[in-house]
């Protein structure tokens, strides 16, 4: 490419303008030089002229500034800071945040008054008061701390504090007092000695500016003591690194009150801990709470709550919540929530949620505001995604229904069907994943791979299948599709054979089960009703109330196809982050197999049978619930079923028709794992569909529930 002299000049001018613009952006706002001449103009007009001259924007509370008052400011080549001093005469504080100049009321000053200083070798005790420097008022809940030694105390209702510590060597001691809406104050003690400061506030400045703060989360407020929450607000920008810490609960740790200001390489929390972050590994028996980042590895028995970014692996028995991004793997027994971007994997049995997905989600319900990755589940909700419900017929089953959700890049489909009108009715249930090749908005090709269970009145057989379906969009919400399929069947058959001679036990008839595989080509065609998901609301269910819930339930046990019914009562605690915890108990009744008694005849010398009665049990479960919209919620529970009766008796019938009954010592207790989807009807009413697995009893319950909640707290 050749440049003419004119084009060279134009290119050079563009480069110079861009360079000047970038240098202006990089320059501190208050140091930018402006020229202004405004006389007796409304303050709002003066602000607009200053913003234009300095290439920035003001940010302030509308009630703070009298925008209609008249103001005068004049200067040529003066800094913006000087112009604001001429305008307000130190009436406000100015803080820079990116290209915004934030106006706040002026901060009052603190003052430390020492009342007693005692020392013995390297042990010290310092007590005193923290007061308002202007009025002399004693201040409660001010934090007093020594940055290098990581010791801290809070002032009582009289403004009094006392610190005890050891230095290990003679050195200068600097005490700092901090309180929300006040300027820090410091005072030095003993001989001046050079101190190596280990503060790494710069590493966490970005997280501090962008985090909503875990202290604002419902679980954070519930588990973190008031003193530690206040101290975190008093000391927002001081952090130190240490090798390790051990906690029993938040506040009871080797770092004491300074634990929220310390980033550890290794952190062990017997029950739970509250720290600034971890740069190595953290293990918690029940929970881990980090104000900012967690790097490399974090595990808890119940939940993790991180205010910054997770970089590495985060594991929890029940739930994880991260207010920043996740770069790695976030895995939980029930729920994962990320307020930022997931770049990696989210895996939970019940629900995954993130604002932006650039990886993989695997769970029953997956939610992403925007998805550039893949979600595998029964329900995948994305703002740039879609969902379909429809009907189709195939060469195997003539009536099928399906539900598809996800994005055209990757989606999942749940489908069920049967052969209607045939004497031997084949039924099927399957799950598929797919990708659409878009030719236009109205024409696209779907490539689908799936797995299906099928059989006559059961789901014993299975096939794997692939499909290529051409889709034509007839209207905005209706489409048709058709195409070829290929299936690989796995069928089980029983073969009977007779050996040449009876075996050593006298048996001469045998049967074996043979599994055969075969491939078959077929077809599929159908009709779909499709739509897009609405933008996801995150402002629902922000209460922090206690509720008493009562449910009635009815359903079936899948293995025996026997009815189940009963009732439950629960205590529910909602948190302001669309999250709730529950404790549930109740009673269930499970009908057993019908008792069969062979008629007694005179030629019998002995008759016995098993008498099956209704199983009565009391479940006791701990659970969590997450709301994905104002009305829709998903829940998971774990616990135990305690049997209240022995439902099976062994009966001996005598010749005189009398009976002797023996209680069979069957197991009637079991571990329970539950998952449910529900809908809030309003007025305290809600309904849900729940699946319960009783491991020791080999029971799988599907029940429909109707509940009513009574609010306990104001």
C-alpha positions as CSV (number, residue, x, y, z in Angstrom):
1,X,0.0,0.0,0.0
2,X,1.4,3.5,-1.0
3,X,0.7,6.6,1.1
4,X,0.3,10.0,-0.6
5,X,1.6,13.1,1.2
6,X,-2.0,14.1,2.1
7,X,-2.8,10.6,3.5
8,X,0.4,10.6,5.5
9,X,-0.7,13.9,7.1
10,X,-4.1,12.6,7.9
11,X,-2.7,9.4,9.4
12,X,-0.3,11.3,11.5
13,X,-3.0,13.7,12.7
14,X,-5.2,10.7,13.7
15,X,-2.3,9.1,15.7
16,X,-1.5,12.4,17.4
17,X,-5.2,12.9,18.4
18,X,-5.4,9.3,19.7
19,X,-2.2,9.8,21.7
20,X,-3.4,13.0,23.2
21,X,-6.8,11.4,24.1
22,X,-5.0,8.4,25.7
23,X,-2.7,10.6,27.7
24,X,-5.6,12.7,28.9
25,X,-7.4,9.5,30.0
26,X,-4.4,8.3,31.9
27,X,-3.9,11.6,33.6
28,X,-5.4,12.0,37.1
29,X,-8.7,13.8,36.8
30,X,-7.9,16.4,39.5
31,X,-4.6,17.2,37.8
32,X,-6.1,18.0,34.3
33,X,-5.8,21.6,33.3
34,X,-8.8,23.5,32.2
35,X,-9.9,27.0,31.3
36,X,-13.3,28.2,32.5
37,X,-15.2,31.4,33.0
38,X,-18.7,30.9,34.6
39,X,-20.3,33.9,36.4
40,X,-23.5,33.5,38.5
41,X,-24.6,30.4,36.6
42,X,-26.6,27.4,38.1
43,X,-24.3,24.8,39.6
44,X,-25.6,22.2,37.2
45,X,-24.4,24.2,34.2
46,X,-21.1,24.7,35.9
47,X,-20.7,21.0,36.4
48,X,-21.5,20.3,32.7
49,X,-18.9,22.9,31.6
50,X,-16.3,21.3,33.9
51,X,-17.1,17.8,32.6
52,X,-16.7,19.0,29.0
53,X,-13.4,20.8,29.7
54,X,-11.9,18.0,31.7
55,X,-13.3,15.1,29.7
56,X,-14.8,13.2,32.7
57,X,-18.2,12.8,34.6
58,X,-19.3,13.7,38.1
59,X,-21.0,11.1,40.3
60,X,-22.9,12.2,43.4
61,X,-26.0,11.8,45.5
62,X,-28.7,14.2,44.1
63,X,-29.6,15.3,47.6
64,X,-26.0,16.3,48.4
65,X,-25.5,19.1,45.9
66,X,-27.8,22.1,45.5
67,X,-27.8,22.1,41.7
68,X,-30.0,25.2,41.3
69,X,-27.8,27.5,43.4
70,X,-25.7,30.1,41.5
71,X,-22.0,29.7,41.4
72,X,-19.0,31.6,40.0
73,X,-15.6,30.1,38.9
74,X,-12.9,31.6,36.7
75,X,-9.5,30.4,35.7
76,X,-7.2,29.9,32.8
77,X,-4.9,26.8,32.6
78,X,-5.7,25.9,36.2
79,X,-6.1,22.3,37.5
80,X,-9.5,20.8,38.0
81,X,-8.7,20.4,41.7
82,X,-8.0,24.1,42.0
83,X,-11.2,24.9,40.2
84,X,-13.2,22.8,42.6
85,X,-11.4,24.4,45.6
86,X,-12.5,27.8,44.3
87,X,-16.0,26.5,43.8
88,X,-16.6,24.7,47.1
89,X,-13.8,25.8,49.6
90,X,-13.2,22.3,51.0
91,X,-16.8,21.6,51.5
92,X,-16.7,18.2,49.8
93,X,-14.4,15.2,49.3
94,X,-13.5,14.1,45.7
95,X,-12.5,10.6,44.9
96,X,-11.5,9.3,41.4
97,X,-13.0,6.0,40.1
98,X,-12.0,5.3,36.5
99,X,-13.2,8.4,34.6
100,X,-15.7,9.4,37.3
101,X,-15.1,12.0,40.0
102,X,-17.2,11.0,43.0
103,X,-18.4,13.7,45.3
104,X,-19.0,12.8,49.0
105,X,-19.4,14.7,52.2
106,X,-16.2,15.6,54.0
107,X,-14.9,12.9,56.4
108,X,-14.5,13.8,60.0
109,X,-11.2,13.1,61.7
110,X,-10.5,10.6,64.5
111,X,-8.2,11.1,67.5
112,X,-6.5,8.4,69.7
113,X,-6.1,9.4,73.3
114,X,-3.8,7.0,75.2
115,X,-4.8,6.4,78.8
116,X,-2.3,3.6,79.8
117,X,0.8,2.1,78.2
118,X,2.6,-0.8,79.9
119,X,5.6,-2.8,78.7
120,X,7.6,-5.8,80.0
121,X,10.4,-7.0,77.7
122,X,8.6,-7.5,74.4
123,X,5.1,-7.6,75.8
124,X,2.9,-4.5,75.6
125,X,-0.5,-3.4,76.8
126,X,-1.9,-0.2,75.4
127,X,-5.4,1.2,76.3
128,X,-7.1,4.4,75.4
129,X,-10.0,6.2,73.8
130,X,-11.0,7.0,70.2
131,X,-12.9,10.3,69.9
132,X,-14.1,12.7,67.2
133,X,-11.3,15.1,66.7
134,X,-13.6,18.1,66.3
135,X,-16.3,17.5,68.9
136,X,-14.4,15.2,71.4
137,X,-17.3,12.7,71.3
138,X,-16.3,9.2,72.3
139,X,-16.9,6.8,69.5
140,X,-18.2,3.3,69.7
141,X,-17.3,0.4,67.3
142,X,-14.1,2.0,66.0
143,X,-11.4,-0.4,65.0
144,X,-7.9,0.0,66.6
145,X,-5.2,-2.2,65.1
146,X,-1.5,-2.7,64.5
147,X,-0.8,-3.6,60.8
148,X,2.4,-5.5,61.2
149,X,1.4,-7.6,64.2
150,X,-2.2,-8.1,63.0
151,X,-3.7,-7.4,66.4
152,X,-7.0,-5.5,66.7
153,X,-9.7,-4.4,69.1
154,X,-12.9,-2.5,68.9
155,X,-14.0,0.4,71.1
156,X,-16.9,-0.2,73.5
157,X,-19.9,2.0,74.2
158,X,-17.6,4.5,76.0
159,X,-15.0,4.7,73.2
160,X,-12.5,2.6,75.2
161,X,-10.1,0.0,73.8
162,X,-7.3,-2.2,75.1
163,X,-4.7,-4.1,73.1
164,X,-2.2,-6.7,74.3
165,X,0.6,-8.1,72.1
166,X,4.2,-9.2,71.8
167,X,6.7,-7.7,69.3
168,X,9.5,-10.2,69.5
169,X,12.0,-7.3,69.3
170,X,12.3,-3.7,70.1
171,X,10.6,-1.7,67.4
172,X,8.2,1.1,66.7
173,X,4.6,0.4,67.3
174,X,2.0,2.2,65.1
175,X,-1.6,2.0,66.2
176,X,-4.3,3.0,63.6
177,X,-7.9,3.8,64.4
178,X,-10.5,3.4,61.6
179,X,-14.2,4.0,61.5
180,X,-16.7,4.2,58.7
181,X,-17.3,7.8,57.5
182,X,-14.1,9.0,59.4
183,X,-10.5,9.6,58.3
184,X,-8.0,7.2,59.8
185,X,-5.8,8.3,62.7
186,X,-2.4,6.9,63.7
187,X,-0.1,7.2,66.7
188,X,3.4,5.9,67.2
189,X,5.0,4.4,70.4
190,X,8.5,3.4,71.4
191,X,11.7,4.0,69.6
192,X,11.5,4.4,65.8
193,X,12.6,1.3,64.0
194,X,12.3,0.6,60.3
195,X,9.3,-1.7,59.6
196,X,8.9,-3.9,56.5
197,X,5.2,-3.4,55.5
198,X,3.6,-6.6,54.1
199,X,0.5,-4.9,52.9
200,X,-0.7,-6.1,49.5
201,X,-3.7,-3.9,49.1
202,X,-3.0,-3.3,45.4
203,X,-3.7,-6.9,44.6
204,X,-7.1,-6.7,46.1
205,X,-8.0,-3.1,45.1
206,X,-9.9,-4.2,42.0
207,X,-11.9,-6.8,43.9
208,X,-12.7,-4.3,46.6
209,X,-14.0,-1.7,44.1
210,X,-16.1,-4.2,42.2
211,X,-17.4,-6.6,44.9
212,X,-20.8,-6.1,46.5
213,X,-19.3,-7.4,49.7
214,X,-20.1,-10.8,51.3
215,X,-21.2,-8.8,54.4
216,X,-24.3,-7.8,52.4
217,X,-25.1,-11.5,51.6
218,X,-27.8,-13.1,53.7
219,X,-25.6,-16.0,54.7
220,X,-22.7,-13.7,55.4
221,X,-24.7,-11.5,57.8
222,X,-26.2,-14.6,59.4
223,X,-22.8,-16.3,60.2
224,X,-20.4,-13.3,60.6
225,X,-20.5,-11.6,64.0
226,X,-21.5,-7.9,64.2
227,X,-18.1,-6.8,65.4
228,X,-16.3,-8.5,62.5
229,X,-18.8,-7.0,60.0
230,X,-18.2,-3.5,61.4
231,X,-14.5,-4.0,61.4
232,X,-14.5,-5.0,57.7
233,X,-16.4,-1.7,56.9
234,X,-14.0,0.3,59.1
235,X,-10.8,-1.2,57.5
236,X,-11.7,-1.7,53.8
237,X,-8.3,-1.3,52.3
238,X,-5.7,-3.0,54.6
239,X,-4.6,-6.6,53.9
240,X,-1.7,-8.8,54.9
241,X,-0.4,-12.1,53.8
242,X,0.4,-15.0,56.2
243,X,1.4,-18.6,55.8
244,X,-1.6,-20.2,57.6
245,X,-4.5,-19.8,59.9
246,X,-6.8,-22.1,61.9
247,X,-10.4,-21.2,62.9
248,X,-13.1,-22.8,65.0
249,X,-15.7,-20.3,64.0
250,X,-15.5,-16.7,62.5
251,X,-13.8,-14.6,65.2
252,X,-12.3,-17.6,67.1
253,X,-9.1,-18.1,65.0
254,X,-5.3,-17.8,65.3
255,X,-5.7,-14.3,63.7
256,X,-8.4,-13.1,66.0
257,X,-10.3,-10.0,65.0
258,X,-7.8,-9.4,62.2
259,X,-8.8,-12.6,60.3
260,X,-10.9,-10.7,57.7
261,X,-7.8,-8.7,56.8
262,X,-5.5,-11.6,56.2
263,X,-4.9,-13.6,53.1
264,X,-3.5,-17.1,53.9
265,X,-1.6,-19.7,51.9
266,X,-3.3,-22.5,54.0
267,X,-6.5,-22.1,55.9
268,X,-8.2,-24.8,58.0
269,X,-11.6,-24.1,59.5
270,X,-12.9,-26.7,61.9
271,X,-16.5,-25.5,61.7
272,X,-16.2,-22.3,59.6
273,X,-13.9,-19.4,58.9
274,X,-14.0,-15.8,57.7
275,X,-10.8,-14.5,56.0
276,X,-9.7,-12.0,53.4
277,X,-8.9,-14.8,50.9
278,X,-6.7,-17.8,50.2
279,X,-3.7,-18.2,47.9
280,X,-3.2,-21.9,48.3
281,X,-5.7,-24.3,49.9
282,X,-8.6,-23.8,52.3
283,X,-10.6,-26.6,54.0
284,X,-13.7,-26.1,56.1
285,X,-15.7,-28.6,58.0
286,X,-19.0,-26.7,57.5
287,X,-18.2,-23.4,55.6
288,X,-15.6,-21.1,54.3
289,X,-16.2,-17.3,53.8
290,X,-13.6,-15.2,51.9
291,X,-14.0,-11.4,51.5
292,X,-12.1,-11.5,48.2
293,X,-10.3,-14.1,46.1
294,X,-9.8,-17.8,46.5
295,X,-7.0,-19.3,44.5
296,X,-6.1,-22.9,43.7
297,X,-8.2,-25.1,46.0
298,X,-11.2,-24.6,48.4
299,X,-13.3,-27.3,50.0
300,X,-16.1,-27.2,52.5
301,X,-18.6,-29.8,53.9
302,X,-21.6,-27.5,53.3
303,X,-20.9,-24.2,51.5
304,X,-18.3,-21.7,50.3
305,X,-19.0,-18.0,49.9
306,X,-16.4,-15.9,48.1
307,X,-16.6,-12.2,47.5
308,X,-14.1,-12.0,44.7
309,X,-12.8,-14.4,42.0
310,X,-12.3,-18.1,42.3
311,X,-9.2,-19.3,40.3
312,X,-8.8,-23.0,40.6
313,X,-11.1,-25.7,42.1
314,X,-14.0,-24.9,44.4
315,X,-15.8,-27.9,46.0
316,X,-18.8,-27.9,48.5
317,X,-21.1,-30.6,49.8
318,X,-24.2,-28.4,49.3
319,X,-23.6,-25.0,47.6
320,X,-21.0,-22.5,46.3
321,X,-21.6,-18.8,45.8
322,X,-19.0,-16.5,44.1
323,X,-19.6,-12.7,43.7
324,X,-16.9,-12.4,41.1
325,X,-15.7,-14.8,38.3
326,X,-14.9,-18.4,38.3
327,X,-11.9,-19.6,36.3
328,X,-11.6,-23.3,36.8
329,X,-14.1,-25.8,38.3
330,X,-17.0,-25.0,40.6
331,X,-18.7,-28.2,41.9
332,X,-21.4,-28.7,44.5
333,X,-23.8,-31.3,45.7
334,X,-26.8,-29.1,45.0
335,X,-26.3,-25.5,43.9
336,X,-23.6,-23.2,42.3
337,X,-24.1,-19.5,41.8
338,X,-21.6,-17.1,40.2
339,X,-22.3,-13.4,39.8
340,X,-19.7,-12.9,37.1
341,X,-18.4,-15.1,34.3
342,X,-17.7,-18.8,34.5
343,X,-14.7,-19.9,32.4
344,X,-14.5,-23.6,33.0
345,X,-17.0,-26.0,34.5
346,X,-20.0,-25.7,36.8
347,X,-21.3,-29.0,38.1
348,X,-24.2,-29.4,40.5
349,X,-27.0,-32.0,40.8
350,X,-29.7,-29.4,41.1
351,X,-28.9,-25.9,39.9
352,X,-26.1,-23.9,38.3
353,X,-26.3,-20.1,37.7
354,X,-24.0,-17.5,36.3
355,X,-24.2,-14.2,34.4
356,X,-22.0,-15.3,31.5
357,X,-21.0,-18.8,30.6
358,X,-17.8,-19.5,28.7
359,X,-17.5,-23.1,29.6
360,X,-19.7,-26.1,30.6
361,X,-22.7,-26.3,33.0
362,X,-24.0,-29.8,34.1
363,X,-27.0,-29.9,36.3
364,X,-30.8,-30.5,36.5
365,X,-31.4,-26.8,35.9
366,X,-28.8,-24.4,34.4
367,X,-29.2,-20.6,34.2
368,X,-27.0,-18.1,32.4
369,X,-27.8,-14.5,31.4
370,X,-25.6,-15.0,28.3
371,X,-24.1,-18.3,27.2
372,X,-21.1,-18.8,24.9
373,X,-20.7,-22.4,26.2
374,X,-22.7,-25.5,26.7
375,X,-25.3,-26.4,29.3
376,X,-26.4,-30.0,29.9
377,X,-29.6,-30.5,31.9
378,X,-33.3,-30.9,31.9
379,X,-33.9,-27.2,31.8
380,X,-31.3,-24.7,30.4
381,X,-32.3,-21.0,30.7
382,X,-30.3,-18.3,28.8
383,X,-31.2,-14.8,27.7
384,X,-29.6,-15.5,24.3
385,X,-31.2,-19.0,24.2
386,X,-34.6,-20.6,23.4
387,X,-37.0,-23.3,24.3
388,X,-39.3,-25.6,22.4
389,X,-42.2,-27.9,23.2
390,X,-43.7,-30.1,20.6
391,X,-44.9,-33.4,19.2
392,X,-43.2,-35.9,16.8
393,X,-43.7,-39.3,15.3
394,X,-41.1,-41.9,14.3
395,X,-40.8,-45.3,12.8
396,X,-40.7,-46.8,16.3
397,X,-43.3,-44.8,18.3
398,X,-46.2,-42.9,16.7
399,X,-46.7,-40.4,19.6
400,X,-43.9,-38.5,21.3
401,X,-43.7,-35.2,23.3
402,X,-40.5,-33.3,23.9
403,X,-39.0,-30.2,25.6
404,X,-35.8,-28.5,24.3
405,X,-33.8,-25.7,26.0
406,X,-30.5,-24.1,25.4
407,X,-28.9,-22.2,22.5
408,X,-28.5,-23.1,18.9
409,X,-24.8,-23.7,19.6
410,X,-25.7,-26.4,22.2
411,X,-29.0,-27.6,23.6
412,X,-30.6,-30.6,25.4
413,X,-33.9,-32.3,24.8
414,X,-36.1,-34.5,27.1
415,X,-38.6,-36.6,25.3
416,X,-41.1,-39.4,26.1
417,X,-43.4,-41.4,23.9
418,X,-45.6,-44.5,23.3
419,X,-47.3,-46.4,20.5
420,X,-50.9,-45.3,20.8
421,X,-53.6,-47.7,19.4
422,X,-51.4,-50.9,19.5
423,X,-52.2,-54.0,21.6
424,X,-48.6,-54.2,22.9
425,X,-47.9,-50.7,23.8
426,X,-44.2,-49.6,23.6
427,X,-43.2,-46.8,25.9
428,X,-39.9,-44.8,25.9
429,X,-38.1,-42.0,27.7
430,X,-34.9,-40.3,26.5
431,X,-32.4,-37.5,26.7
432,X,-30.6,-35.9,23.7
433,X,-28.0,-33.2,23.0
434,X,-27.8,-31.2,19.8
435,X,-26.3,-28.4,17.6
436,X,-28.0,-26.3,14.9
437,X,-26.4,-25.3,11.6
438,X,-28.1,-22.1,10.8
439,X,-28.7,-21.4,7.1
440,X,-31.0,-18.5,7.8
441,X,-33.4,-17.5,10.6
442,X,-36.1,-19.7,9.0
443,X,-34.1,-22.7,7.8
444,X,-31.5,-24.7,9.8
445,X,-30.2,-28.3,10.2
446,X,-30.2,-30.0,13.6
447,X,-27.5,-32.6,14.4
448,X,-28.7,-34.6,17.5
449,X,-27.2,-37.5,19.5
450,X,-29.3,-39.2,22.2
451,X,-30.0,-42.1,24.5
452,X,-33.4,-43.7,25.1
453,X,-34.9,-46.4,27.3
454,X,-37.9,-48.3,25.9
455,X,-39.9,-51.5,26.1
456,X,-43.3,-53.0,26.3
457,X,-44.9,-51.6,29.5
458,X,-41.4,-51.1,30.9
459,X,-38.1,-49.4,30.1
460,X,-35.8,-52.4,30.1
461,X,-34.3,-52.0,26.6
462,X,-32.3,-49.1,25.2
463,X,-30.9,-47.6,22.1
464,X,-28.4,-44.9,21.2
465,X,-29.4,-42.7,18.2
466,X,-28.3,-40.0,15.9
467,X,-30.5,-37.6,13.9
468,X,-30.2,-35.1,11.1
469,X,-33.4,-33.0,11.1
470,X,-34.2,-30.2,8.7
471,X,-36.2,-27.4,10.4
472,X,-38.4,-24.8,8.7
473,X,-39.7,-21.9,10.7
474,X,-43.3,-21.3,9.5
475,X,-44.1,-18.4,11.9
476,X,-42.3,-16.6,14.8
477,X,-43.3,-19.4,17.2
478,X,-44.1,-22.5,15.0
479,X,-41.7,-24.7,13.1
480,X,-41.8,-28.1,11.5
481,X,-39.0,-30.6,11.2
482,X,-38.2,-34.0,9.6
483,X,-35.2,-36.2,8.8
484,X,-33.5,-39.5,8.9
485,X,-32.3,-41.3,12.1
486,X,-30.0,-44.2,12.9
487,X,-30.3,-46.3,16.0
488,X,-28.1,-48.9,17.7
489,X,-30.4,-51.2,19.7
490,X,-29.4,-53.2,22.8
491,X,-32.0,-56.0,23.5
492,X,-32.1,-58.6,26.2
493,X,-33.6,-62.1,25.5
494,X,-33.9,-65.2,27.5
495,X,-32.8,-68.5,26.0
496,X,-33.9,-71.9,27.5
497,X,-31.9,-75.0,26.9
498,X,-31.7,-78.6,28.3
499,X,-28.4,-80.3,28.9
500,X,-27.8,-83.9,27.8
501,X,-28.1,-85.2,31.4
502,X,-29.3,-83.6,34.7
503,X,-26.5,-81.9,36.7
504,X,-25.3,-83.1,40.2
505,X,-28.3,-81.4,41.8
506,X,-30.9,-83.0,39.5
507,X,-31.7,-79.9,37.5
508,X,-32.2,-80.3,33.7
509,X,-33.7,-77.0,32.6
510,X,-31.6,-73.8,32.3
511,X,-32.0,-70.3,30.9
512,X,-29.5,-67.6,30.1
513,X,-30.0,-63.9,29.2
514,X,-28.4,-62.9,25.9
515,X,-27.8,-59.2,24.9
516,X,-27.9,-58.5,21.2
517,X,-27.0,-55.3,19.3
518,X,-28.3,-54.2,15.9
519,X,-28.4,-51.0,13.9
520,X,-31.5,-49.7,12.1
521,X,-32.2,-46.6,10.0
522,X,-35.5,-44.8,10.5
523,X,-37.3,-41.4,10.3
524,X,-38.7,-38.7,12.5
525,X,-41.0,-35.8,11.8
526,X,-42.9,-33.3,14.0
527,X,-44.2,-29.9,15.0
528,X,-42.6,-27.5,17.5
529,X,-43.8,-24.4,19.4
530,X,-40.7,-22.3,20.2
531,X,-39.9,-19.1,22.0
532,X,-37.0,-17.2,23.7
533,X,-36.4,-16.8,27.4
534,X,-37.1,-13.4,29.0
535,X,-34.3,-11.5,30.6
536,X,-33.6,-13.0,34.0
537,X,-34.7,-11.0,37.0
538,X,-32.3,-11.0,40.0
539,X,-34.3,-8.8,42.4
540,X,-36.8,-11.3,43.6
541,X,-37.1,-13.0,47.0
542,X,-34.8,-10.6,48.8
543,X,-36.5,-11.1,52.2
544,X,-34.7,-12.4,55.3
545,X,-37.7,-13.9,57.1
546,X,-38.6,-17.1,58.9
547,X,-41.6,-19.2,57.7
548,X,-43.5,-22.2,59.0
549,X,-44.6,-24.4,56.1
550,X,-47.1,-27.2,56.0
551,X,-47.4,-29.7,53.0
552,X,-49.8,-32.4,52.1
553,X,-48.4,-35.0,49.6
554,X,-49.5,-37.8,47.4
555,X,-47.7,-39.9,44.8
556,X,-46.3,-43.3,43.9
557,X,-43.3,-45.5,44.6
558,X,-41.7,-46.2,41.2
559,X,-40.4,-49.7,41.9
560,X,-43.6,-51.2,43.3
561,X,-46.1,-48.8,41.7
562,X,-47.8,-48.5,45.1
563,X,-49.4,-45.3,46.5
564,X,-47.6,-42.9,48.9
565,X,-49.3,-40.2,51.0
566,X,-48.7,-38.1,54.0
567,X,-47.8,-34.6,55.3
568,X,-44.8,-32.6,56.3
569,X,-44.0,-29.5,58.4
570,X,-41.0,-27.3,57.9
571,X,-39.2,-24.3,59.2
572,X,-37.8,-22.1,56.3
573,X,-35.3,-19.2,56.6
574,X,-35.1,-17.0,53.5
575,X,-32.0,-14.9,52.7
576,X,-31.7,-11.8,50.6
577,X,-29.8,-13.5,47.8
578,X,-32.7,-15.7,46.4
579,X,-31.6,-18.5,48.7
580,X,-33.3,-20.3,51.6
581,X,-32.5,-23.1,54.1
582,X,-35.1,-25.5,55.6
583,X,-35.5,-28.1,58.3
584,X,-38.4,-30.6,57.6
585,X,-40.1,-33.4,59.3
586,X,-43.5,-35.2,59.0
587,X,-45.0,-38.6,58.4
588,X,-45.4,-40.7,55.2
589,X,-47.5,-43.8,54.6
590,X,-46.3,-46.3,51.9
591,X,-48.6,-49.1,51.0
592,X,-46.7,-52.5,50.6
593,X,-47.4,-55.5,48.3
594,X,-50.8,-57.1,48.7
595,X,-50.7,-60.1,51.1
596,X,-51.3,-63.4,49.4
597,X,-52.3,-66.4,51.6
598,X,-52.7,-69.8,50.0
599,X,-55.9,-71.6,51.1
600,X,-55.3,-74.2,53.8
601,X,-56.2,-77.8,52.9
602,X,-56.4,-81.0,54.9
603,X,-53.5,-82.6,53.2
604,X,-51.1,-79.8,54.2
605,X,-48.9,-80.4,57.2
606,X,-47.5,-76.8,57.3
607,X,-48.5,-73.4,55.8
608,X,-46.7,-70.0,56.2
609,X,-46.8,-66.6,54.4
610,X,-45.6,-63.0,54.8
611,X,-48.1,-60.4,55.8
612,X,-47.2,-56.9,54.4
613,X,-48.7,-53.8,56.0
614,X,-48.4,-50.1,55.3
615,X,-44.9,-48.7,56.1
616,X,-45.1,-45.6,58.4
617,X,-42.1,-43.4,58.6
618,X,-40.9,-40.0,59.8
619,X,-38.5,-38.1,57.6
620,X,-36.1,-35.6,59.1
621,X,-34.3,-33.5,56.4
622,X,-32.1,-30.4,56.0
623,X,-32.5,-28.6,52.7
624,X,-31.8,-25.6,50.5
625,X,-33.9,-23.8,48.0
626,X,-33.0,-21.4,45.2
627,X,-35.3,-19.1,43.3
628,X,-34.7,-18.6,39.6
629,X,-37.6,-16.2,39.2
630,X,-40.4,-14.6,41.3
631,X,-42.4,-17.8,41.3
632,X,-40.1,-20.7,40.2
633,X,-37.8,-22.4,42.7
634,X,-35.7,-25.6,42.9
635,X,-34.8,-27.4,46.1
636,X,-32.7,-30.2,47.4
637,X,-32.7,-32.1,50.7
638,X,-30.7,-34.7,52.6
639,X,-31.6,-36.6,55.8
640,X,-32.9,-39.8,57.4
641,X,-36.2,-41.7,57.4
642,X,-37.0,-43.2,60.8
643,X,-39.4,-46.2,60.6
644,X,-42.3,-46.0,63.0
645,X,-43.5,-49.6,62.6
646,X,-42.4,-53.1,61.4
647,X,-44.5,-53.5,58.3
648,X,-43.7,-57.1,57.6
649,X,-44.8,-60.1,59.6
650,X,-44.0,-63.8,59.1
651,X,-47.2,-65.9,59.8
652,X,-47.3,-69.7,60.6
653,X,-50.8,-71.3,60.1
654,X,-51.5,-74.4,62.2
655,X,-53.9,-77.3,61.5
656,X,-56.6,-75.8,63.7
657,X,-56.3,-72.6,61.6
658,X,-54.7,-70.7,64.4
659,X,-51.8,-68.3,63.5
660,X,-48.5,-67.5,65.1
661,X,-47.0,-64.1,64.0
662,X,-43.4,-63.0,64.0
663,X,-42.1,-59.5,63.4
664,X,-39.6,-59.5,60.6
665,X,-36.6,-57.3,61.5
666,X,-36.5,-55.5,58.1
667,X,-34.7,-52.2,57.9
668,X,-37.2,-49.4,58.2
669,X,-34.7,-46.6,58.4
670,X,-32.8,-45.1,55.5
671,X,-30.8,-42.2,54.2
672,X,-32.9,-39.8,52.0
673,X,-31.8,-37.6,49.1
674,X,-34.4,-35.4,47.5
675,X,-34.8,-32.9,44.6
676,X,-37.8,-30.9,43.7
677,X,-39.2,-28.1,41.4
678,X,-41.9,-25.8,42.7
679,X,-44.0,-22.8,41.9
680,X,-45.2,-20.1,44.3
681,X,-48.9,-19.5,43.7
682,X,-49.2,-16.5,46.0
683,X,-51.0,-15.9,49.2
684,X,-48.7,-18.3,51.0
685,X,-49.6,-21.2,48.7
686,X,-47.1,-23.1,46.7
687,X,-46.9,-26.5,44.9
688,X,-44.0,-28.7,43.9
689,X,-43.1,-32.0,42.3
690,X,-40.6,-33.9,44.3
691,X,-38.4,-37.0,43.8
692,X,-37.1,-38.9,47.0
693,X,-34.6,-41.7,47.0
694,X,-34.6,-44.0,50.1
695,X,-31.3,-45.8,49.7
696,X,-31.5,-48.7,52.3
697,X,-35.2,-49.4,51.4
698,X,-34.6,-49.3,47.6
699,X,-37.6,-46.9,47.4
700,X,-38.0,-44.1,44.8
701,X,-40.9,-41.8,45.5
702,X,-42.4,-39.2,43.1
703,X,-45.0,-37.0,44.9
704,X,-47.1,-33.9,44.1
705,X,-47.2,-31.5,47.0
706,X,-49.4,-28.6,48.0
707,X,-48.1,-26.3,50.8
708,X,-48.9,-23.2,52.8
709,X,-46.4,-20.9,54.4
710,X,-47.0,-18.8,57.5
711,X,-44.6,-15.9,58.0
712,X,-43.1,-16.0,61.5
713,X,-40.9,-12.9,61.5
714,X,-41.8,-9.3,60.9
